[in-house]
Amino acid sequence: MGRSDSNKDSKASGRQGGTFRKKSYARGNAPIKKKTEPQKPSDPNLIRLNKYVANSGVCSRRDADIYIAAGNITVNGKPITEMGYKVKKTDTVKFDGRLLNPEKKEYVLLNKPKDFSTTIRDERGRRNVNGLISNASKSTLLPVDKMGKEETGLLLFTNDGDMTKRLKNPKNGLRKIYHVVLNRELRSADLKKIQDGVILDEKPVRVQDISFIDDAPKREVGIEIFSSKHKIVERIFEHLEYEVARIDRVAYAGLTKKDLPRGHWRFLTEQEVINLGMIR
């Protein structure tokens, strides 16, 4: 066997077998990565049309695509059928002629603690309920109604102006239940007067129900009322010369404090939003 043959054999006897050698990326032999241009940040002022429509509460994103393709959506007066089309928040977007609001409707229920004001701008510098739900949404959520600083219990927040207007309408008569603690025991005769309806501002104020709290002193009562007047419960007892030591709203328009500790908040469920939406 000649020298050249021995050399061939030595090349073929390598660990990899034959003349095949795996590529080594050691000592700077790694493949050069291609440079990719950085993606441009998305414009926060632009939003996809289907999301805009879905956020307005008309339908889901999937259904919005169907309506867009059918030409039901106009932007600044022009029908848009292009998928992925983006609009500005300042654009005028309509669905079958109805003006849309792109802000997603949100609903937050708070179990309000004592010593928090419901006034948006409190000149006295008191603690405000908005601080308790500040992490709930980037949108501005406002309380549907007012509660006294000393009052505790359920308080609903939303950016849905239409719903707020409906819930505040006195004609709707929302069901509210309060746990009231008085400065002294409530006389049975006065309880009967409240049941029959007391006269405030020359008008009768009727309650749906009032009763003593089970296994509690007679200065604690539960009262169910449909009036939307501010501090109406306190005024009922003050009319009969009682002072309200504590008042807690335990039910509001079908919403309850179940699994919602004091000072905590939660989003309404889809069914709860539907139920409130049925109030006209």
Secondary structure, DSSP 8 states (H G I E B T S, - for coil): --HHHHHHHHHHTSTTSTT------TTTTS-------------TTEEEHHHHHHHTTSS-HHHHHHHHHTT-EEETTEE---TT-EEETTS-EEETTEE---S---EEEEEE-TT-B--SS-TT---BGGGGGTTT-SS--EESS---TT-EEEEEEES-HHHHHHHH-GGG---EEEEEEESS---HHHHHHHHH-EEETTEEE--SEEEE-TTS-TTEEEEEE----TTHHHHHHHHTT--EEEEEEEEETTEE-TT--TT-EEE--HHHHHHHHT--
